[in-house]
Amino acid sequence: MVEEVKPRVKTPKSAAAGEVVTIKALISHPMESGQRKGADGNLIPRRIINRFTCDLNGVNVIDVAIDPAVSTNPYFEFDAKVDAAGEFKFTWYDDDGSIYEDVKPIAIG
């Protein structure tokens, strides 16, 4: 069974220069540990988001190493200082080599 992996991010559309904003990021992901067996009796391959990053205009805001004990659909909430208009780039890294991204613009206003 293939489950769709879907990033969801909530950022403000604009901020004042120098303002600190709250970012919320969640990814719908099964987070399979590799220790369970499927209906056929075989181990289900490990599939875990092992790293999450957020950059603003190419500058790192947060970089999280995720351990295997994290729950399904990992959620992060953090603050970021916005000095200039641009784009937040969110990246999730999967054990299977997949990379999931989302981009959100932010204006100064």
Rosetta constraint file for C-alpha pairs under 8 A:
AtomPair CA 3 CA 29 HARMONIC 7.68 0.50
AtomPair CA 3 CA 30 HARMONIC 7.36 0.50
AtomPair CA 4 CA 28 HARMONIC 7.65 0.50
AtomPair CA 4 CA 29 HARMONIC 7.42 0.50
AtomPair CA 5 CA 27 HARMONIC 6.89 0.50
AtomPair CA 5 CA 28 HARMONIC 5.33 0.50
AtomPair CA 5 CA 29 HARMONIC 5.15 0.50
AtomPair CA 5 CA 30 HARMONIC 7.99 0.50
AtomPair CA 6 CA 27 HARMONIC 5.53 0.50
AtomPair CA 6 CA 28 HARMONIC 5.02 0.50
AtomPair CA 6 CA 29 HARMONIC 7.12 0.50
AtomPair CA 7 CA 25 HARMONIC 7.44 0.50
AtomPair CA 7 CA 26 HARMONIC 5.92 0.50
AtomPair CA 7 CA 27 HARMONIC 4.15 0.50
AtomPair CA 7 CA 28 HARMONIC 6.25 0.50
AtomPair CA 7 CA 100 HARMONIC 7.23 0.50
AtomPair CA 7 CA 101 HARMONIC 7.26 0.50
AtomPair CA 7 CA 102 HARMONIC 6.76 0.50
AtomPair CA 8 CA 25 HARMONIC 5.85 0.50
AtomPair CA 8 CA 26 HARMONIC 5.17 0.50
AtomPair CA 8 CA 27 HARMONIC 5.86 0.50
AtomPair CA 8 CA 28 HARMONIC 7.87 0.50
AtomPair CA 8 CA 102 HARMONIC 7.85 0.50
AtomPair CA 9 CA 23 HARMONIC 7.49 0.50
AtomPair CA 9 CA 24 HARMONIC 5.68 0.50
AtomPair CA 9 CA 25 HARMONIC 4.39 0.50
AtomPair CA 9 CA 26 HARMONIC 6.30 0.50
AtomPair CA 9 CA 102 HARMONIC 7.56 0.50
AtomPair CA 9 CA 104 HARMONIC 7.93 0.50
AtomPair CA 10 CA 23 HARMONIC 6.04 0.50
AtomPair CA 10 CA 24 HARMONIC 5.11 0.50
AtomPair CA 10 CA 25 HARMONIC 6.44 0.50
AtomPair CA 11 CA 21 HARMONIC 7.87 0.50
AtomPair CA 11 CA 22 HARMONIC 7.03 0.50
AtomPair CA 11 CA 23 HARMONIC 5.23 0.50
AtomPair CA 11 CA 24 HARMONIC 6.78 0.50
AtomPair CA 11 CA 104 HARMONIC 7.10 0.50
AtomPair CA 11 CA 106 HARMONIC 7.84 0.50
AtomPair CA 12 CA 21 HARMONIC 7.31 0.50
AtomPair CA 12 CA 22 HARMONIC 7.91 0.50
AtomPair CA 12 CA 23 HARMONIC 7.86 0.50
AtomPair CA 12 CA 106 HARMONIC 6.83 0.50
AtomPair CA 13 CA 105 HARMONIC 6.87 0.50
AtomPair CA 13 CA 106 HARMONIC 5.06 0.50
AtomPair CA 13 CA 107 HARMONIC 6.25 0.50
AtomPair CA 14 CA 106 HARMONIC 5.07 0.50
AtomPair CA 14 CA 107 HARMONIC 4.38 0.50
AtomPair CA 14 CA 108 HARMONIC 5.41 0.50
AtomPair CA 14 CA 109 HARMONIC 5.99 0.50
AtomPair CA 15 CA 19 HARMONIC 6.15 0.50
AtomPair CA 15 CA 21 HARMONIC 7.42 0.50
AtomPair CA 15 CA 82 HARMONIC 6.99 0.50
AtomPair CA 15 CA 106 HARMONIC 7.23 0.50
AtomPair CA 15 CA 107 HARMONIC 6.42 0.50
AtomPair CA 15 CA 108 HARMONIC 5.15 0.50
AtomPair CA 15 CA 109 HARMONIC 5.84 0.50
AtomPair CA 16 CA 82 HARMONIC 7.56 0.50
AtomPair CA 16 CA 108 HARMONIC 5.40 0.50
AtomPair CA 16 CA 109 HARMONIC 5.48 0.50
AtomPair CA 17 CA 82 HARMONIC 6.07 0.50
AtomPair CA 17 CA 83 HARMONIC 4.85 0.50
AtomPair CA 17 CA 84 HARMONIC 6.06 0.50
AtomPair CA 17 CA 108 HARMONIC 6.06 0.50
AtomPair CA 17 CA 109 HARMONIC 7.71 0.50
AtomPair CA 18 CA 81 HARMONIC 6.01 0.50
AtomPair CA 18 CA 82 HARMONIC 5.29 0.50
AtomPair CA 18 CA 83 HARMONIC 4.64 0.50
AtomPair CA 18 CA 84 HARMONIC 7.80 0.50
AtomPair CA 19 CA 81 HARMONIC 5.62 0.50
AtomPair CA 19 CA 82 HARMONIC 5.58 0.50
AtomPair CA 19 CA 83 HARMONIC 7.20 0.50
AtomPair CA 20 CA 79 HARMONIC 6.24 0.50
AtomPair CA 20 CA 80 HARMONIC 5.36 0.50
AtomPair CA 20 CA 81 HARMONIC 4.17 0.50
AtomPair CA 20 CA 82 HARMONIC 6.18 0.50
AtomPair CA 21 CA 79 HARMONIC 5.41 0.50
AtomPair CA 21 CA 80 HARMONIC 5.42 0.50
AtomPair CA 21 CA 81 HARMONIC 6.30 0.50
AtomPair CA 21 CA 82 HARMONIC 7.26 0.50
AtomPair CA 22 CA 77 HARMONIC 6.98 0.50
AtomPair CA 22 CA 78 HARMONIC 5.71 0.50
AtomPair CA 22 CA 79 HARMONIC 4.43 0.50
AtomPair CA 22 CA 80 HARMONIC 6.48 0.50
AtomPair CA 23 CA 77 HARMONIC 5.60 0.50
AtomPair CA 23 CA 78 HARMONIC 5.39 0.50
AtomPair CA 23 CA 79 HARMONIC 5.90 0.50
AtomPair CA 23 CA 80 HARMONIC 7.19 0.50
AtomPair CA 24 CA 75 HARMONIC 7.46 0.50
AtomPair CA 24 CA 76 HARMONIC 5.88 0.50
AtomPair CA 24 CA 77 HARMONIC 4.49 0.50
AtomPair CA 24 CA 78 HARMONIC 6.74 0.50
AtomPair CA 25 CA 75 HARMONIC 5.71 0.50
AtomPair CA 25 CA 76 HARMONIC 5.19 0.50
AtomPair CA 25 CA 77 HARMONIC 6.36 0.50
AtomPair CA 26 CA 73 HARMONIC 6.47 0.50
AtomPair CA 26 CA 74 HARMONIC 5.78 0.50
AtomPair CA 26 CA 75 HARMONIC 4.30 0.50
AtomPair CA 26 CA 76 HARMONIC 6.35 0.50
AtomPair CA 27 CA 73 HARMONIC 5.26 0.50
AtomPair CA 27 CA 74 HARMONIC 5.97 0.50
AtomPair CA 27 CA 75 HARMONIC 6.83 0.50
AtomPair CA 28 CA 72 HARMONIC 7.46 0.50
AtomPair CA 28 CA 73 HARMONIC 4.52 0.50
AtomPair CA 28 CA 74 HARMONIC 7.43 0.50
AtomPair CA 29 CA 49 HARMONIC 7.85 0.50
AtomPair CA 29 CA 72 HARMONIC 6.04 0.50
AtomPair CA 29 CA 73 HARMONIC 4.97 0.50
AtomPair CA 29 CA 74 HARMONIC 7.66 0.50
AtomPair CA 30 CA 47 HARMONIC 7.70 0.50
AtomPair CA 30 CA 48 HARMONIC 7.75 0.50
AtomPair CA 30 CA 72 HARMONIC 5.39 0.50
AtomPair CA 30 CA 73 HARMONIC 6.71 0.50
AtomPair CA 31 CA 46 HARMONIC 7.83 0.50
AtomPair CA 31 CA 47 HARMONIC 5.63 0.50
AtomPair CA 31 CA 48 HARMONIC 4.53 0.50
AtomPair CA 31 CA 49 HARMONIC 6.69 0.50
AtomPair CA 31 CA 70 HARMONIC 7.93 0.50
AtomPair CA 31 CA 71 HARMONIC 7.02 0.50
AtomPair CA 31 CA 72 HARMONIC 5.13 0.50
AtomPair CA 31 CA 73 HARMONIC 7.32 0.50
AtomPair CA 32 CA 44 HARMONIC 7.42 0.50
AtomPair CA 32 CA 45 HARMONIC 7.18 0.50
AtomPair CA 32 CA 46 HARMONIC 5.26 0.50
AtomPair CA 32 CA 47 HARMONIC 4.89 0.50
AtomPair CA 32 CA 48 HARMONIC 5.98 0.50
AtomPair CA 33 CA 45 HARMONIC 7.58 0.50
AtomPair CA 33 CA 46 HARMONIC 4.93 0.50
AtomPair CA 33 CA 47 HARMONIC 6.47 0.50
AtomPair CA 33 CA 48 HARMONIC 6.86 0.50
AtomPair CA 33 CA 68 HARMONIC 6.78 0.50
AtomPair CA 34 CA 43 HARMONIC 6.41 0.50
AtomPair CA 34 CA 44 HARMONIC 5.40 0.50
AtomPair CA 34 CA 45 HARMONIC 4.75 0.50
AtomPair CA 34 CA 46 HARMONIC 3.69 0.50
AtomPair CA 34 CA 47 HARMONIC 7.03 0.50
AtomPair CA 35 CA 43 HARMONIC 6.37 0.50
AtomPair CA 35 CA 44 HARMONIC 7.00 0.50
AtomPair CA 35 CA 45 HARMONIC 7.96 0.50
AtomPair CA 35 CA 46 HARMONIC 7.48 0.50
AtomPair CA 36 CA 43 HARMONIC 5.67 0.50
AtomPair CA 36 CA 44 HARMONIC 5.89 0.50
AtomPair CA 37 CA 41 HARMONIC 5.37 0.50
AtomPair CA 37 CA 42 HARMONIC 5.18 0.50
AtomPair CA 37 CA 43 HARMONIC 4.22 0.50
AtomPair CA 37 CA 44 HARMONIC 5.49 0.50
AtomPair CA 38 CA 42 HARMONIC 5.68 0.50
AtomPair CA 38 CA 43 HARMONIC 6.16 0.50
AtomPair CA 38 CA 44 HARMONIC 5.81 0.50
AtomPair CA 46 CA 95 HARMONIC 7.37 0.50
AtomPair CA 46 CA 96 HARMONIC 7.96 0.50
AtomPair CA 47 CA 94 HARMONIC 6.64 0.50
AtomPair CA 47 CA 95 HARMONIC 5.48 0.50
AtomPair CA 47 CA 96 HARMONIC 6.14 0.50
AtomPair CA 48 CA 68 HARMONIC 6.71 0.50
AtomPair CA 48 CA 94 HARMONIC 5.57 0.50
AtomPair CA 48 CA 95 HARMONIC 5.41 0.50
AtomPair CA 48 CA 96 HARMONIC 7.88 0.50
AtomPair CA 49 CA 66 HARMONIC 6.87 0.50
AtomPair CA 49 CA 92 HARMONIC 6.51 0.50
AtomPair CA 49 CA 93 HARMONIC 5.49 0.50
AtomPair CA 49 CA 94 HARMONIC 4.30 0.50
AtomPair CA 49 CA 95 HARMONIC 6.24 0.50
AtomPair CA 50 CA 65 HARMONIC 5.96 0.50
AtomPair CA 50 CA 66 HARMONIC 4.58 0.50
AtomPair CA 50 CA 67 HARMONIC 6.41 0.50
AtomPair CA 50 CA 68 HARMONIC 7.39 0.50
AtomPair CA 50 CA 92 HARMONIC 7.72 0.50
AtomPair CA 50 CA 93 HARMONIC 5.87 0.50
AtomPair CA 50 CA 94 HARMONIC 5.87 0.50
AtomPair CA 50 CA 95 HARMONIC 6.37 0.50
AtomPair CA 51 CA 63 HARMONIC 7.29 0.50
AtomPair CA 51 CA 64 HARMONIC 5.54 0.50
AtomPair CA 51 CA 65 HARMONIC 4.61 0.50
AtomPair CA 51 CA 66 HARMONIC 5.31 0.50
AtomPair CA 51 CA 92 HARMONIC 5.87 0.50
AtomPair CA 51 CA 93 HARMONIC 5.18 0.50
AtomPair CA 51 CA 94 HARMONIC 7.44 0.50
AtomPair CA 52 CA 62 HARMONIC 7.89 0.50
AtomPair CA 52 CA 63 HARMONIC 5.85 0.50
AtomPair CA 52 CA 64 HARMONIC 5.13 0.50
AtomPair CA 52 CA 65 HARMONIC 6.73 0.50
AtomPair CA 52 CA 66 HARMONIC 7.47 0.50
AtomPair CA 52 CA 90 HARMONIC 7.47 0.50
AtomPair CA 52 CA 91 HARMONIC 5.71 0.50
AtomPair CA 52 CA 92 HARMONIC 4.60 0.50
AtomPair CA 52 CA 93 HARMONIC 6.44 0.50
AtomPair CA 53 CA 60 HARMONIC 7.46 0.50
AtomPair CA 53 CA 61 HARMONIC 7.59 0.50
AtomPair CA 53 CA 62 HARMONIC 5.50 0.50
AtomPair CA 53 CA 63 HARMONIC 4.39 0.50
AtomPair CA 53 CA 64 HARMONIC 6.28 0.50
AtomPair CA 53 CA 90 HARMONIC 5.82 0.50
AtomPair CA 53 CA 91 HARMONIC 5.23 0.50
AtomPair CA 53 CA 92 HARMONIC 6.63 0.50
AtomPair CA 54 CA 60 HARMONIC 6.10 0.50
AtomPair CA 54 CA 61 HARMONIC 5.48 0.50
AtomPair CA 54 CA 62 HARMONIC 5.31 0.50
AtomPair CA 54 CA 63 HARMONIC 6.66 0.50
AtomPair CA 54 CA 88 HARMONIC 6.67 0.50
AtomPair CA 54 CA 89 HARMONIC 5.54 0.50
AtomPair CA 54 CA 90 HARMONIC 4.53 0.50
AtomPair CA 54 CA 91 HARMONIC 6.42 0.50
AtomPair CA 55 CA 59 HARMONIC 5.11 0.50
AtomPair CA 55 CA 60 HARMONIC 4.25 0.50
AtomPair CA 55 CA 61 HARMONIC 5.17 0.50
AtomPair CA 55 CA 62 HARMONIC 7.11 0.50
AtomPair CA 55 CA 88 HARMONIC 5.58 0.50
AtomPair CA 55 CA 89 HARMONIC 5.17 0.50
AtomPair CA 55 CA 90 HARMONIC 6.67 0.50
AtomPair CA 56 CA 60 HARMONIC 6.44 0.50
AtomPair CA 56 CA 61 HARMONIC 6.55 0.50
AtomPair CA 56 CA 86 HARMONIC 7.00 0.50
AtomPair CA 56 CA 87 HARMONIC 5.71 0.50
AtomPair CA 56 CA 88 HARMONIC 4.49 0.50
AtomPair CA 56 CA 89 HARMONIC 6.38 0.50
AtomPair CA 57 CA 86 HARMONIC 5.74 0.50
AtomPair CA 57 CA 87 HARMONIC 5.60 0.50
AtomPair CA 57 CA 88 HARMONIC 6.60 0.50
AtomPair CA 57 CA 89 HARMONIC 7.87 0.50
AtomPair CA 61 CA 80 HARMONIC 6.50 0.50
AtomPair CA 66 CA 70 HARMONIC 6.92 0.50
AtomPair CA 70 CA 74 HARMONIC 6.92 0.50
AtomPair CA 84 CA 107 HARMONIC 7.63 0.50
AtomPair CA 84 CA 108 HARMONIC 6.40 0.50
AtomPair CA 85 CA 105 HARMONIC 7.76 0.50
AtomPair CA 85 CA 106 HARMONIC 5.55 0.50
AtomPair CA 85 CA 107 HARMONIC 4.54 0.50
AtomPair CA 85 CA 108 HARMONIC 5.16 0.50
AtomPair CA 86 CA 105 HARMONIC 5.71 0.50
AtomPair CA 86 CA 106 HARMONIC 5.50 0.50
AtomPair CA 86 CA 107 HARMONIC 6.55 0.50
AtomPair CA 87 CA 103 HARMONIC 6.50 0.50
AtomPair CA 87 CA 104 HARMONIC 5.55 0.50
AtomPair CA 87 CA 105 HARMONIC 4.23 0.50
AtomPair CA 87 CA 106 HARMONIC 5.86 0.50
AtomPair CA 88 CA 103 HARMONIC 5.61 0.50
AtomPair CA 88 CA 104 HARMONIC 5.18 0.50
AtomPair CA 88 CA 105 HARMONIC 6.14 0.50
AtomPair CA 88 CA 106 HARMONIC 7.38 0.50
AtomPair CA 89 CA 101 HARMONIC 7.14 0.50
AtomPair CA 89 CA 102 HARMONIC 6.02 0.50
AtomPair CA 89 CA 103 HARMONIC 4.56 0.50
AtomPair CA 89 CA 104 HARMONIC 6.65 0.50
AtomPair CA 90 CA 101 HARMONIC 5.47 0.50
AtomPair CA 90 CA 102 HARMONIC 5.17 0.50
AtomPair CA 90 CA 103 HARMONIC 6.14 0.50
AtomPair CA 91 CA 99 HARMONIC 6.84 0.50
AtomPair CA 91 CA 100 HARMONIC 5.69 0.50
AtomPair CA 91 CA 101 HARMONIC 4.54 0.50
AtomPair CA 91 CA 102 HARMONIC 6.74 0.50
AtomPair CA 92 CA 99 HARMONIC 5.76 0.50
AtomPair CA 92 CA 100 HARMONIC 5.12 0.50
AtomPair CA 92 CA 101 HARMONIC 6.42 0.50
AtomPair CA 93 CA 97 HARMONIC 7.00 0.50
AtomPair CA 93 CA 98 HARMONIC 6.24 0.50
AtomPair CA 93 CA 99 HARMONIC 4.80 0.50
AtomPair CA 93 CA 100 HARMONIC 6.62 0.50
AtomPair CA 94 CA 98 HARMONIC 5.13 0.50
AtomPair CA 94 CA 99 HARMONIC 6.13 0.50
